[in-house]
Amino acid sequence: MDIQRVVIVGYHAAELLEIAAVTTTLETANLYPGQAIYQTRLAAPGGRPVTCGNGLTVQAHEALERVRGPLDTLVVAGGVGCEQAAADRRIVAHVRRLARESRRVASVCTGSAVLAAAGLLDGRRATTHWMWAPIFADRYPEVCFDARPIFIRDGRVITAAGVTSALDLALAFVEEDRGPEVAREVSRHLVTYLQRPGDQAQMSIFTAAPPAGDPVVRQAVELITADLAADLSTPALAAASGVSERHLARLFARHLGVSPARFVRRVRTEAAAHLLETTALPVGVIAARCGFGTAEALRQAFTSQYGTPPAHYRSARRPLASSP
């Protein structure tokens, strides 16, 4: 039996859910017959218990300083203590050392800050929690941070987005190591979606409400999501919101980080992705419902956002056999 050593790096105020998602997924995979089995260990500075960001304490298996390779997988958890961990030269040095002795290196959420501080993301494309992405992009200019995907694989380094993406990351490990059937059984055992694709957006436009303190932006977003096939041009949205186009553009840039036109395009594309995954509607019908007008317009927007045409995206997601 091939033992695959997995070490998760924890630290003060790490995120418990991320640690548990990885350990539980891999331990569940051990329940199914196969030639590989995971030995998952939590390592922390000094081998001390990890007091997580939610106040609960987890006992580390071993001291980070004493861990020796070779390792199959090294995972750095995120959490509210990420900045302190990334500034701790000892933690960073040991992560850098262990990365050299690991087949696969990964981070979850803001654990990417530790990898970046160790120089392991230099010249690579990486993701992290959407809220921290612009901060880390400024702090680590050698890294190309992309806040959109659930996870990104760049060579042997994989970075996952916020919190629950740890589950997607661990399932991706299982699928890579043990095959899709075992990954499917593990997901059923955990009562979860098999695996969100890595290129799926972290934060759906439909669940990402703009700041409550800006009623103009909120009203505009409500207009957009209420009827994607309507006239959602910037002039139309500005008129409906009772402000000038320039002022609306400033508000969107300040609160949502994009122009009104880009926001509308993103919402429409996300809606189209949802319909491609969950219905058998023709692409032309989906394009009309989502406000693109033509299938070609949808194809261009979709390829730009997801890196693949709608038809390929649909075939990879195994849509339902019949339309609603």
Residue frames as qw, qx, qy, qz and C-alpha x, y, z in Angstrom:
[[0.000, 0.888, 0.460, 0.000, 0.00, 0.00, 0.00],
 [0.415, 0.388, -0.003, 0.823, 1.42, 3.37, -1.04],
 [0.306, -0.725, -0.441, 0.432, 1.31, 5.85, 1.87],
 [0.290, 0.630, 0.180, 0.697, 0.91, 9.44, 0.72],
 [0.401, -0.422, -0.428, 0.691, 2.10, 11.84, 3.40],
 [0.030, 0.750, 0.320, 0.578, 0.06, 15.04, 3.57],
 [0.392, -0.315, -0.429, 0.751, 1.08, 17.83, 5.93],
 [0.033, -0.847, -0.372, -0.378, -1.22, 20.76, 6.68],
 [0.380, 0.101, -0.329, 0.859, 0.47, 23.82, 8.13],
 [0.303, -0.820, -0.458, -0.161, -1.52, 25.54, 10.86],
 [0.327, 0.191, -0.300, 0.875, -0.74, 28.57, 12.99],
 [0.001, -0.402, -0.581, 0.708, -2.42, 30.86, 15.49],
 [0.396, 0.542, 0.214, -0.709, -5.86, 32.00, 14.22],
 [0.045, 0.101, -0.829, -0.549, -5.88, 29.62, 11.25],
 [0.640, 0.012, -0.109, -0.760, -9.29, 28.72, 9.81],
 [0.499, -0.132, 0.819, -0.250, -10.64, 25.50, 11.33],
 [0.771, 0.448, 0.279, -0.356, -13.05, 24.83, 8.47],
 [0.527, 0.700, -0.454, -0.162, -10.21, 24.76, 5.96],
 [0.086, -0.453, 0.874, -0.154, -8.15, 22.34, 8.05],
 [0.589, 0.081, 0.714, -0.370, -11.15, 20.09, 8.64],
 [0.734, 0.550, 0.009, -0.400, -12.27, 20.11, 5.00],
 [0.433, 0.606, -0.662, -0.085, -8.93, 18.80, 3.81],
 [0.142, -0.310, 0.900, -0.272, -8.40, 16.25, 6.59],
 [0.647, 0.185, 0.569, -0.473, -11.97, 14.92, 6.49],
 [0.721, 0.560, -0.173, -0.370, -12.01, 14.57, 2.71],
 [0.382, 0.543, -0.748, -0.003, -8.71, 12.69, 2.58],
 [0.274, -0.183, 0.866, -0.375, -9.56, 10.47, 5.54],
 [0.741, 0.306, 0.327, -0.500, -12.88, 9.65, 3.88],
 [0.628, 0.572, -0.460, -0.258, -11.00, 8.63, 0.73],
 [0.008, 0.422, -0.890, 0.173, -9.12, 6.09, 2.87],
 [0.654, 0.050, 0.580, -0.482, -12.40, 4.23, 3.39],
 [0.818, 0.492, 0.010, -0.299, -12.43, 3.12, -0.24],
 [0.874, -0.112, 0.355, 0.311, -10.20, 0.35, -1.63],
 [0.483, 0.862, -0.136, 0.068, -7.16, 1.47, -3.58],
 [0.838, 0.144, -0.204, 0.486, -3.41, 1.37, -3.87],
 [0.248, 0.393, -0.250, 0.849, -2.90, 4.74, -2.14],
 [0.461, -0.714, -0.521, 0.080, -3.83, 5.86, 1.31],
 [0.102, 0.773, -0.122, 0.615, -3.43, 9.30, 2.85],
 [0.599, -0.402, -0.460, 0.517, -1.57, 9.91, 6.10],
 [0.048, 0.787, 0.158, 0.595, -2.68, 13.42, 7.01],
 [0.571, -0.374, -0.410, 0.605, -0.93, 15.39, 9.75],
 [0.033, -0.960, -0.142, -0.238, -1.38, 18.88, 11.15],
 [0.673, -0.031, -0.211, 0.708, 1.93, 20.63, 11.82],
 [0.133, -0.956, -0.156, -0.208, 2.27, 23.85, 13.81],
 [0.255, 0.684, -0.459, 0.506, 5.15, 25.90, 15.20],
 [0.165, -0.425, 0.713, -0.533, 6.57, 24.11, 18.21],
 [0.327, -0.178, -0.923, -0.101, 3.91, 21.43, 17.87],
 [0.135, 0.138, 0.534, -0.823, 1.68, 23.63, 19.98],
 [0.270, 0.580, 0.761, -0.107, -2.14, 23.46, 19.80],
 [0.111, 0.224, 0.380, 0.891, -3.64, 25.69, 17.13],
 [0.142, 0.559, 0.553, -0.601, -6.18, 28.14, 18.47],
 [0.304, 0.412, 0.640, 0.573, -8.27, 28.76, 15.38],
 [0.013, -0.226, -0.109, -0.968, -9.91, 31.99, 14.34],
 [0.545, -0.480, -0.421, -0.543, -13.26, 30.84, 15.73],
 [0.427, -0.617, 0.417, -0.514, -11.78, 30.26, 19.20],
 [0.983, -0.132, 0.067, -0.112, -11.69, 26.45, 19.07],
 [0.167, -0.720, 0.668, 0.091, -8.36, 24.74, 19.68],
 [0.949, 0.259, -0.151, -0.098, -6.96, 21.84, 17.65],
 [0.660, -0.568, 0.446, 0.209, -4.02, 19.71, 18.77],
 [0.450, 0.699, -0.504, -0.235, -1.19, 19.58, 16.24],
 [0.996, 0.007, -0.087, 0.034, 0.26, 16.17, 15.39],
 [0.800, -0.099, 0.008, 0.592, 3.83, 17.42, 15.23],
 [0.203, -0.769, 0.055, 0.604, 6.12, 20.42, 15.29],
 [0.597, 0.798, 0.010, -0.080, 6.55, 22.16, 11.96],
 [0.012, -0.829, 0.557, 0.054, 10.28, 22.41, 12.65],
 [0.486, -0.321, 0.813, -0.011, 10.60, 18.63, 12.94],
 [0.813, 0.451, 0.295, -0.220, 8.73, 17.66, 9.79],
 [0.224, -0.484, 0.683, 0.499, 10.98, 16.05, 7.20],
 [0.710, 0.442, -0.212, -0.505, 10.33, 15.08, 3.62],
 [0.083, -0.102, -0.531, -0.837, 9.72, 13.62, 1.25],
 [0.381, 0.351, 0.562, -0.645, 6.06, 14.63, 1.35],
 [0.315, 0.450, 0.750, 0.369, 3.36, 13.94, -1.15],
 [0.002, -0.756, -0.380, -0.532, 1.40, 17.14, -0.44],
 [0.292, -0.217, -0.399, 0.842, 2.04, 20.27, 1.59],
 [0.092, -0.731, -0.523, -0.428, -1.02, 22.44, 2.32],
 [0.186, -0.024, -0.368, 0.911, -0.95, 25.83, 4.05],
 [0.072, -0.705, -0.704, 0.048, -4.26, 26.80, 5.65],
 [0.074, 0.535, 0.080, 0.837, -5.56, 30.35, 5.62],
 [0.444, -0.647, -0.578, 0.224, -7.28, 32.31, 8.36],
 [0.083, -0.979, -0.093, -0.162, -7.34, 35.65, 10.09],
 [0.592, -0.695, 0.287, 0.291, -3.83, 34.95, 11.37],
 [0.824, 0.429, 0.198, 0.313, -2.40, 34.75, 7.86],
 [0.254, 0.897, -0.162, 0.323, -0.62, 38.09, 7.93],
 [0.493, -0.732, 0.453, -0.129, 1.15, 37.26, 11.17],
 [0.898, -0.050, 0.412, 0.145, 2.10, 33.85, 9.79],
 [0.684, 0.647, 0.108, 0.319, 3.39, 35.36, 6.54],
 [0.037, 0.901, -0.287, 0.324, 5.51, 37.78, 8.58],
 [0.750, -0.534, 0.388, -0.035, 6.96, 34.98, 10.72],
 [0.314, 0.681, -0.633, -0.192, 10.33, 34.15, 9.19],
 [0.301, -0.257, 0.910, -0.121, 10.46, 30.74, 10.86],
 [0.672, 0.376, 0.558, -0.308, 7.11, 29.62, 9.47],
 [0.565, 0.754, -0.150, -0.298, 7.96, 30.94, 6.01],
 [0.072, 0.628, -0.768, -0.102, 11.39, 29.29, 6.04],
 [0.425, -0.075, 0.892, -0.139, 10.00, 25.89, 7.01],
 [0.681, 0.554, 0.355, -0.320, 7.25, 26.11, 4.39],
 [0.415, 0.771, -0.416, -0.244, 9.90, 26.95, 1.79],
 [0.142, -0.454, 0.879, -0.011, 12.03, 24.02, 2.96],
 [0.550, 0.148, 0.791, -0.224, 9.17, 21.53, 2.92],
 [0.628, 0.660, 0.064, -0.407, 7.96, 22.74, -0.48],
 [0.251, 0.647, -0.683, -0.227, 11.29, 21.61, -1.95],
 [0.101, -0.186, 0.972, -0.099, 10.62, 18.13, -0.58],
 [0.523, 0.349, 0.605, -0.488, 6.96, 17.89, -1.69],
 [0.334, 0.257, 0.769, 0.481, 5.43, 16.55, -4.88],
 [0.058, -0.686, -0.518, -0.508, 2.54, 18.99, -4.62],
 [0.206, -0.176, -0.399, 0.876, 2.24, 22.32, -2.77],
 [0.134, -0.634, -0.597, -0.472, -1.07, 24.04, -2.05],
 [0.013, -0.057, -0.442, 0.895, -2.72, 26.79, -0.06],
 [0.081, -0.652, -0.741, -0.139, -6.29, 27.47, 0.91],
 [0.141, -0.941, -0.307, -0.017, -7.74, 30.96, 1.07],
 [0.004, -0.964, 0.235, -0.124, -5.28, 33.45, 2.61],
 [0.830, -0.346, 0.343, 0.271, -2.71, 30.72, 3.11],
 [0.684, 0.601, 0.151, 0.384, -1.50, 31.98, -0.26],
 [0.070, -0.959, 0.204, -0.183, 0.14, 34.86, 1.64],
 [0.683, -0.546, 0.471, 0.117, 2.52, 32.39, 3.30],
 [0.810, 0.251, 0.403, 0.343, 3.35, 30.77, -0.05],
 [0.369, 0.872, 0.065, 0.314, 3.89, 34.21, -1.56],
 [0.328, -0.888, 0.315, -0.067, 6.12, 35.29, 1.33],
 [0.769, -0.307, 0.518, 0.214, 8.17, 32.12, 0.77],
 [0.102, 0.575, -0.540, -0.606, 8.62, 33.05, -2.89],
 [0.402, 0.076, 0.907, 0.101, 6.75, 29.94, -4.02],
 [0.436, 0.707, 0.542, -0.127, 4.24, 31.92, -6.10],
 [0.061, -0.678, 0.289, 0.673, 6.69, 34.24, -7.86],
 [0.151, 0.313, -0.678, -0.648, 5.92, 34.32, -11.56],
 [0.004, -0.253, -0.964, -0.085, 2.86, 32.16, -11.07],
 [0.426, -0.359, -0.285, -0.780, -0.87, 32.74, -11.40],
 [0.210, -0.139, -0.860, 0.443, -2.63, 32.21, -8.07],
 [0.380, -0.601, -0.386, -0.588, -5.93, 32.75, -6.34],
 [0.179, -0.055, -0.692, 0.697, -7.01, 33.59, -2.82],
 [0.040, 0.658, 0.675, -0.332, -10.08, 34.87, -1.00],
 [0.296, 0.699, 0.395, 0.517, -11.70, 37.52, -3.22],
 [0.267, -0.953, -0.143, -0.025, -11.59, 40.10, -0.43],
 [0.586, -0.649, 0.287, 0.390, -7.83, 39.73, 0.04],
 [0.765, 0.362, 0.339, 0.412, -6.81, 39.44, -3.61],
 [0.292, 0.878, 0.017, 0.380, -6.21, 43.18, -4.25],
 [0.463, -0.838, 0.283, -0.050, -4.30, 43.49, -0.97],
 [0.809, -0.250, 0.449, 0.287, -2.02, 40.57, -1.76],
 [0.666, 0.606, 0.246, 0.360, -1.59, 41.74, -5.35],
 [0.049, 0.948, -0.157, 0.273, -0.14, 45.01, -4.04],
 [0.597, -0.691, 0.406, -0.036, 1.94, 43.30, -1.38],
 [0.648, -0.204, 0.667, 0.305, 3.38, 40.59, -3.65],
 [0.449, 0.695, -0.149, -0.541, 3.73, 42.15, -7.13],
 [0.035, 0.406, -0.860, -0.306, 5.69, 39.12, -8.42],
 [0.250, 0.226, 0.936, -0.099, 2.50, 37.04, -8.14],
 [0.282, -0.117, -0.460, -0.834, -0.38, 37.23, -10.60],
 [0.205, 0.212, 0.803, -0.519, -3.39, 37.03, -8.28],
 [0.338, -0.182, -0.575, -0.723, -6.74, 36.23, -9.89],
 [0.317, -0.052, 0.618, -0.718, -9.69, 36.47, -7.49],
 [0.663, 0.112, -0.223, -0.706, -12.20, 34.77, -9.79],
 [0.683, 0.082, -0.700, -0.193, -11.55, 30.99, -9.82],
 [0.846, -0.493, -0.023, -0.202, -12.25, 28.46, -7.09],
 [0.693, -0.520, 0.381, 0.324, -8.71, 27.14, -7.47],
 [0.504, 0.796, -0.311, -0.123, -5.77, 27.53, -9.82],
 [0.893, -0.200, 0.284, 0.287, -3.13, 24.96, -10.68],
 [0.350, 0.878, -0.324, -0.029, 0.18, 26.35, -11.91],
 [0.400, 0.464, -0.772, 0.172, 2.62, 23.50, -12.28],
 [0.526, -0.182, -0.799, 0.228, 2.87, 21.62, -8.99],
 [0.036, -0.124, -0.463, 0.877, 1.48, 24.57, -7.02],
 [0.197, -0.564, -0.696, -0.399, -2.27, 24.82, -6.42],
 [0.019, 0.025, 0.398, -0.917, -3.95, 27.75, -4.72],
 [0.136, -0.551, -0.807, -0.164, -7.58, 27.64, -3.62],
 [0.121, -0.570, -0.119, -0.804, -9.98, 30.46, -2.90],
 [0.307, -0.443, 0.387, -0.748, -11.96, 31.24, 0.24],
 [0.529, -0.238, 0.604, -0.547, -12.72, 28.78, 3.05],
 [0.834, 0.133, 0.451, -0.288, -15.05, 26.10, 1.59],
 [0.644, 0.645, -0.377, -0.163, -12.87, 25.84, -1.53],
 [0.221, -0.508, 0.822, -0.132, -10.69, 23.60, 0.69],
 [0.740, 0.137, 0.609, -0.252, -13.27, 20.90, 0.00],
 [0.720, 0.674, -0.024, -0.162, -12.99, 21.41, -3.76],
 [0.169, 0.752, -0.637, 0.026, -9.20, 21.33, -3.50],
 [0.443, -0.311, 0.821, -0.185, -9.17, 18.10, -1.50],
 [0.798, 0.354, 0.432, -0.225, -11.62, 16.44, -3.90],
 [0.555, 0.769, -0.297, -0.113, -9.36, 17.47, -6.77],
 [0.125, -0.587, 0.795, -0.087, -6.49, 15.73, -4.98],
 [0.655, 0.003, 0.721, -0.226, -8.56, 12.56, -4.60],
 [0.764, 0.591, 0.151, -0.213, -9.61, 12.60, -8.25],
 [0.351, 0.783, -0.511, -0.043, -6.02, 13.10, -9.37],
 [0.151, -0.490, 0.840, -0.178, -4.63, 10.38, -7.08],
 [0.410, 0.043, 0.877, -0.246, -7.42, 7.83, -6.92],
 [0.035, 0.222, 0.790, 0.570, -9.57, 8.55, -9.96],
 [0.328, -0.225, -0.142, -0.907, -13.01, 10.08, -10.55],
 [0.654, -0.344, -0.619, -0.266, -14.99, 7.13, -9.17],
 [0.533, -0.298, -0.571, 0.548, -13.40, 7.36, -5.73],
 [0.049, 0.020, -0.113, 0.992, -13.80, 11.15, -5.78],
 [0.475, -0.301, -0.416, -0.715, -17.47, 10.67, -6.60],
 [0.669, -0.379, -0.638, 0.052, -17.93, 8.22, -3.72],
 [0.387, -0.170, -0.421, 0.803, -16.18, 10.58, -1.31],
 [0.160, -0.140, -0.083, -0.974, -18.39, 13.48, -2.38],
 [0.605, -0.369, -0.542, -0.451, -21.49, 11.31, -1.86],
 [0.614, -0.305, -0.609, 0.400, -20.23, 10.33, 1.58],
 [0.238, -0.174, -0.263, 0.919, -19.72, 13.99, 2.45],
 [0.178, 0.754, 0.626, -0.088, -23.10, 14.91, 0.91],
 [0.070, -0.705, 0.131, 0.693, -21.57, 17.59, -1.26],
 [0.638, 0.726, -0.098, -0.238, -21.39, 18.64, -4.89],
 [0.949, 0.121, 0.024, 0.291, -18.86, 16.38, -6.61],
 [0.547, -0.305, 0.083, 0.775, -16.43, 19.19, -7.30],
 [0.255, 0.913, 0.135, -0.288, -16.91, 22.78, -8.36],
 [0.762, 0.466, 0.068, 0.445, -14.76, 23.34, -11.43],
 [0.557, -0.327, -0.098, 0.757, -11.62, 25.31, -10.73],
 [0.168, 0.179, 0.277, 0.929, -12.65, 28.02, -13.17],
 [0.235, -0.732, -0.608, -0.198, -16.01, 28.59, -11.50],
 [0.006, 0.673, -0.137, 0.727, -16.37, 32.04, -9.96],
 [0.257, -0.015, -0.741, 0.620, -15.70, 32.28, -6.22],
 [0.117, 0.385, 0.515, -0.757, -18.50, 34.67, -5.53],
 [0.213, 0.540, 0.732, 0.356, -21.70, 34.64, -7.51],
 [0.010, -0.242, -0.107, -0.964, -22.94, 38.03, -8.58],
 [0.509, -0.489, -0.473, -0.527, -26.37, 36.97, -7.36],
 [0.705, -0.554, -0.403, 0.185, -25.16, 36.44, -3.79],
 [0.512, -0.093, -0.136, 0.843, -22.68, 39.31, -3.68],
 [0.025, -0.903, -0.427, -0.051, -24.80, 42.25, -2.59],
 [0.353, 0.559, -0.130, 0.739, -23.23, 45.70, -2.89],
 [0.231, -0.050, -0.577, 0.782, -22.62, 47.69, 0.27],
 [0.105, -0.699, -0.704, 0.072, -25.83, 48.55, 2.10],
 [0.209, -0.641, -0.158, 0.721, -24.57, 52.10, 2.51],
 [0.019, 0.286, -0.437, -0.853, -24.91, 52.87, -1.20],
 [0.559, 0.424, 0.589, -0.401, -28.54, 52.74, -2.30],
 [0.485, 0.670, -0.265, -0.496, -27.77, 53.84, -5.87],
 [0.165, 0.410, -0.880, -0.176, -25.49, 50.86, -6.50],
 [0.313, 0.105, 0.899, -0.289, -27.90, 48.49, -4.79],
 [0.571, 0.549, 0.302, -0.530, -30.82, 49.75, -6.88],
 [0.427, 0.621, -0.507, -0.418, -28.81, 49.42, -10.07],
 [0.003, 0.254, -0.967, -0.013, -27.79, 45.86, -9.22],
 [0.445, 0.292, 0.737, -0.416, -31.39, 44.96, -8.45],
 [0.568, 0.628, -0.033, -0.531, -32.43, 46.32, -11.84],
 [0.272, 0.530, -0.756, -0.271, -29.73, 44.29, -13.54],
 [0.073, -0.099, 0.986, -0.113, -30.52, 40.97, -11.87],
 [0.513, 0.334, 0.519, -0.597, -34.28, 41.43, -12.19],
 [0.742, 0.600, 0.261, -0.148, -34.32, 41.27, -16.00],
 [0.529, -0.394, 0.496, 0.565, -31.12, 40.35, -17.81],
 [0.453, 0.411, 0.631, 0.477, -32.78, 40.70, -21.21],
 [0.049, 0.938, 0.303, -0.162, -33.70, 44.36, -20.60],
 [0.428, 0.762, -0.117, 0.472, -31.78, 47.41, -21.78],
 [0.717, -0.629, -0.086, 0.289, -28.93, 47.43, -19.25],
 [0.543, 0.532, -0.044, 0.648, -26.70, 49.92, -21.00],
 [0.390, -0.198, -0.384, 0.813, -24.97, 52.46, -18.79],
 [0.157, -0.180, -0.120, -0.964, -27.21, 55.32, -20.03],
 [0.600, -0.395, -0.528, -0.453, -30.34, 53.27, -19.25],
 [0.646, -0.354, -0.573, 0.358, -29.10, 52.28, -15.79],
 [0.249, -0.034, -0.228, 0.941, -28.04, 55.85, -14.99],
 [0.323, -0.289, -0.267, -0.861, -31.44, 57.19, -16.03],
 [0.682, -0.413, -0.566, -0.211, -33.27, 54.58, -13.97],
 [0.628, -0.311, -0.466, 0.540, -31.06, 55.35, -10.96],
 [0.094, -0.966, -0.237, -0.041, -31.48, 59.12, -11.27],
 [0.457, -0.700, 0.273, 0.477, -27.77, 59.89, -11.62],
 [0.416, 0.764, -0.372, -0.322, -25.40, 60.80, -14.43],
 [0.941, 0.247, -0.221, 0.066, -23.52, 58.13, -16.34],
 [0.385, 0.577, -0.518, 0.501, -20.22, 59.45, -15.00],
 [0.420, -0.488, 0.486, -0.591, -21.43, 59.35, -11.40],
 [0.956, -0.063, 0.082, -0.274, -22.80, 55.83, -11.80],
 [0.798, 0.412, -0.366, 0.243, -19.47, 54.70, -13.24],
 [0.074, 0.585, -0.559, 0.583, -17.64, 56.22, -10.26],
 [0.687, -0.351, 0.359, -0.525, -19.95, 54.48, -7.80],
 [0.985, 0.120, -0.080, -0.092, -19.53, 51.10, -9.49],
 [0.593, 0.520, -0.470, 0.396, -15.76, 51.47, -9.57],
 [0.162, -0.553, 0.527, -0.625, -15.68, 52.43, -5.89],
 [0.686, -0.240, 0.448, -0.522, -18.05, 49.76, -4.56],
 [0.948, 0.154, 0.240, -0.138, -17.81, 46.89, -7.03],
 [0.489, -0.499, 0.556, 0.451, -14.42, 47.44, -8.63],
 [0.388, 0.201, 0.724, 0.534, -15.75, 47.35, -12.20],
 [0.205, 0.070, -0.211, -0.953, -17.62, 49.57, -14.64],
 [0.657, 0.202, 0.384, -0.617, -21.39, 49.14, -15.04],
 [0.718, 0.448, -0.372, -0.381, -20.91, 47.58, -18.48],
 [0.333, 0.357, -0.863, 0.130, -18.41, 45.03, -17.19],
 [0.338, -0.052, 0.745, -0.573, -20.65, 44.20, -14.25],
 [0.745, 0.310, 0.112, -0.580, -23.62, 43.60, -16.55],
 [0.626, 0.458, -0.600, -0.194, -21.52, 41.42, -18.84],
 [0.094, 0.286, -0.897, 0.322, -20.31, 39.37, -15.88],
 [0.528, 0.084, 0.569, -0.625, -23.81, 38.90, -14.47],
 [0.770, 0.392, -0.126, -0.488, -25.16, 37.83, -17.84],
 [0.498, 0.440, -0.747, -0.026, -22.29, 35.40, -18.36],
 [0.145, -0.176, 0.859, -0.458, -22.75, 33.86, -14.90],
 [0.672, 0.212, 0.356, -0.614, -26.45, 33.43, -15.55],
 [0.722, 0.454, -0.405, -0.329, -25.67, 31.76, -18.87],
 [0.230, 0.373, -0.880, 0.186, -23.21, 29.40, -17.15],
 [0.416, -0.019, 0.712, -0.566, -25.91, 28.42, -14.67],
 [0.768, 0.356, 0.106, -0.522, -28.39, 27.65, -17.45],
 [0.559, 0.502, -0.643, -0.151, -25.76, 25.69, -19.38],
 [0.035, 0.279, -0.901, 0.330, -25.11, 23.53, -16.32],
 [0.320, 0.130, 0.760, -0.551, -28.69, 22.96, -15.22],
 [0.659, 0.500, 0.291, -0.481, -30.80, 22.89, -18.40],
 [0.585, 0.111, 0.663, 0.453, -30.77, 21.53, -21.94],
 [0.314, 0.866, 0.209, -0.328, -31.89, 24.84, -23.45],
 [0.716, 0.496, 0.158, 0.465, -30.26, 25.65, -26.81],
 [0.494, -0.228, -0.074, 0.836, -27.39, 28.11, -26.63],
 [0.045, 0.374, 0.343, 0.861, -29.33, 30.59, -28.72],
 [0.468, -0.696, -0.463, -0.286, -32.24, 30.56, -26.26],
 [0.645, -0.514, -0.266, 0.499, -29.86, 31.00, -23.33],
 [0.372, 0.070, 0.115, 0.918, -28.21, 33.93, -25.11],
 [0.180, -0.557, -0.384, -0.714, -31.58, 35.64, -25.56],
 [0.605, -0.667, -0.434, -0.014, -32.67, 35.00, -21.95],
 [0.645, -0.464, -0.138, 0.592, -29.43, 36.43, -20.60],
 [0.067, 0.933, 0.080, -0.343, -29.47, 39.54, -22.76],
 [0.447, -0.374, 0.538, 0.609, -26.74, 38.69, -25.25],
 [0.496, 0.591, -0.112, -0.626, -29.01, 38.79, -28.25],
 [0.778, 0.441, -0.401, -0.199, -27.08, 36.24, -30.30],
 [0.965, -0.226, 0.016, 0.135, -25.28, 32.99, -29.65],
 [0.675, 0.435, -0.142, 0.578, -22.10, 34.51, -31.06],
 [0.114, -0.750, 0.220, -0.614, -22.21, 37.40, -28.59],
 [0.822, -0.508, 0.153, -0.208, -22.62, 34.89, -25.77],
 [0.943, 0.110, -0.062, 0.309, -19.77, 32.78, -27.11],
 [0.415, 0.616, -0.225, 0.631, -17.39, 35.74, -27.14],
 [0.378, -0.693, 0.264, -0.554, -18.30, 36.87, -23.63],
 [0.937, -0.316, 0.078, -0.130, -18.24, 33.33, -22.28],
 [0.864, 0.254, -0.150, 0.408, -14.87, 32.47, -23.77],
 [0.179, 0.690, -0.272, 0.646, -13.43, 35.70, -22.41],
 [0.523, -0.608, 0.294, -0.519, -14.64, 35.00, -18.84],
 [0.891, -0.263, 0.327, -0.171, -14.32, 31.22, -18.60],
 [0.129, -0.591, 0.732, 0.312, -11.64, 30.47, -21.17],
 [0.226, 0.080, 0.947, 0.214, -13.84, 27.96, -23.02],
 [0.327, -0.141, -0.451, -0.819, -16.83, 28.15, -25.40],
 [0.633, -0.166, 0.287, -0.700, -20.33, 27.51, -24.00],
 [0.896, 0.122, -0.319, -0.282, -20.63, 24.11, -25.71],
 [0.578, 0.275, -0.680, 0.358, -17.41, 22.82, -24.15],
 [0.185, -0.295, 0.544, -0.764, -18.39, 24.23, -20.78],
 [0.783, -0.082, 0.059, -0.614, -21.74, 22.44, -20.96],
 [0.862, 0.170, -0.472, -0.075, -20.30, 19.08, -21.98],
 [0.368, 0.310, -0.695, 0.534, -17.83, 19.21, -19.08],
 [0.299, -0.193, 0.498, -0.790, -20.62, 19.89, -16.57],
 [0.102, -0.207, -0.969, -0.090, -22.98, 17.09, -17.69],
 [0.341, -0.054, 0.091, -0.934, -26.18, 19.15, -17.87],
 [0.542, 0.191, 0.685, -0.447, -29.63, 17.80, -17.20],
 [0.311, 0.147, 0.838, 0.424, -31.26, 15.88, -19.99],
 [0.074, 0.687, 0.642, 0.331, -34.31, 18.05, -20.31],
 [0.080, 0.318, -0.078, 0.941, -35.08, 21.74, -20.10],
 [0.093, 0.249, 0.682, -0.682, -37.36, 23.17, -17.42]]
